[in-house]
Amino acid sequence: MLVVVSDTHSTDDPKLRGRTREAVEAAEVVVHAGDFYREPVLDAFERTAAGTLRAVFGNNDEAAIRERLPEVRTVEFDGVRLAVTHRHRSGDTGLVMLARGRDADAAICGHTHRPRFDDSTGVPILNPGSHAQPRGNRPAHAELDPIDGGLDGRLVTPDGDVFERFRIEG
């Protein structure tokens, strides 16, 4: 399973609880789409994800995190390529162009704290929302499992409620 989280915004604690913690601990790969906020949070994610963390820095991350992580990265999981960034100033159009420029099957972003999956743009865009600081949105993370020809995904609350299902073709 691939797990996607974003927008932790914490000074010392990764704020992982319930299903979100279980998913991060069990994942083959964990993607964090930025805004850890302080370096001890990144360190805690690296320990909890047991070496599987693939992360980018966000606009609120301190310099120490920016020195350790890229702004953009490509993650491959079970034959599916994912372009990961925290945000793109050109919105969805920029995310689509980023994914196409990296020959990716989908774009992953954070920043808005609003969980969503949108496949109407020509390239699917996944934002897991924020598991820790939802800012009026539903707290969430994304879980993706390999299936024939792609990934079967779902947006999940820390309480374990699945509120949206989606598919990313490889």
N, C-alpha and C positions, 0 to 999 in steps of 0.2 A: 504494500500500500504506500502511496505517496500522500503526504499530508502538507497542506498549505496554510500558513498563518501569516498574520501581518499586524502592524500597529499595536505593539505591546505598550509602548510609552511608559516605561517604568525605570526607577533608579537602581533597584537591586534584585527584584523578584520577577521571574518570567510570567507570573500570574496564570500559570497553567492549572486548571482544575477539571475535575470530572472527565467527561469523554475527551476533551481536548488534550488533557495530560495523557490519558491512556493511548490516544491515537499517536501523539508525538513519540511516546516511549516505544510503541509497537511498529512504527513506520520503517520501511526500507529506506526511504528518503524523506527528509523534511525540508520544505522550502519556506523561508521567511522573506516576505516582500518588503522589509524595511520598517524603520522606526522602532528599534529596540529602545532607544533613548540614551541609555548609559551602558558602558562596557560590561559591568557585572551581569547585566541581563543577557547580553550576547554570550558571555562565558557560561551562564546557567543553561541557556538553550543548547550550547554545544555539548555540555555534560548530559543533559536530558535526552538529546537526540542521539547520543552514543556514536558520534562520528558520521552521522548521515546528513548533517545540516548543510544546505546550500542556500546562502543568503545574499542579499544586497543591502546597501545602506539606504536609509530614508532621509527626508529633508530635515527631520528633527534629531538625527543621530549626531552624537558628539564626534570630535575629530579622531579620537582613538578608534572608533568603529569605522569611520571613513577610511582610515589607514589600513584596516584589515580586510574590508569587503569592497567588491566592485559596485558600481552604480547599476550595471546591467550584467546579466549572465545568461547563458543558455544551459538548461538542464535537460538531460535526456533520461527518460524513464520508460522502459519496456517498449522501445521503438518510437516513442512520441517525443518530439522536441518542443520545449517550452522556453519562450523568451521571458525573462523575469526582470522587472524593474519596480521601483516604488511608485513612481508616477511619471507621466509624460506631459509636458507643458501643452502639447497639441491634442490632448484628450484621446478619445478612442481612435481617431484617425492616426495620431502619432503611434499609438500602441500597435495598430494594424501594420503600419510601415516598419516599426521595430521588429515585429515578428517576421514579416516578409524578408527584411534585410538579413535576418539570422536563419532563414529557411526553417522557421519554427511552425509547428502545427497550431499553436495557441500562444496568447500573451497572458502573463500573470502580473497583476499589479496590486497595490494597496492604496494608501493615502486617504481615501474617502471614508473609511470605517464602515462602509455600506456593502454587505455581502451581495454579490450578483454574478450571474453568468449570462453573457450575451453572445449569441452566435449569429446575430443579424448583420454583422459588420464585414463578413467575408472571411475573417479570422476570429475564432472564438476568443473572448476576453473573460478571464476569471479574476474576480476580486473576492478574497475570502472574508472580507470585513475585518473586524477586530474582535479577538477572543477576550480581550482584557479591558478595552475602553471603547465601547460601541457608540458612544455619543448619540444616543437616541435611536440607534439602529439595533437590530437583534445581534447579540454577541454570537460569533461564529468562527468556524474554520472550514476548510474543504478537505475531503477525503476522496482519493482517486484510486481505483483498482484496475489492473490490467484486464482487458477483455480482447477478444479477437478483433484486431484492427484498430485498437485505440484504448481509451480509458473511460471507465464508467465512474462518474463523479457524483458527489452530493455535498450540499452545504449542511452543516451540522452545528447545533448549539452545544455549549459546554455541558448541558443537561442530557445530551444524546438525542435530541429531537432532530430528525431530518426534515428540512423544510423546502428543499429544492433538489431535484435530480437532473443530471445533464450527462452528455457524452462528448468526448473530444476524439475525433478521428485521427489516426496516425498516418 
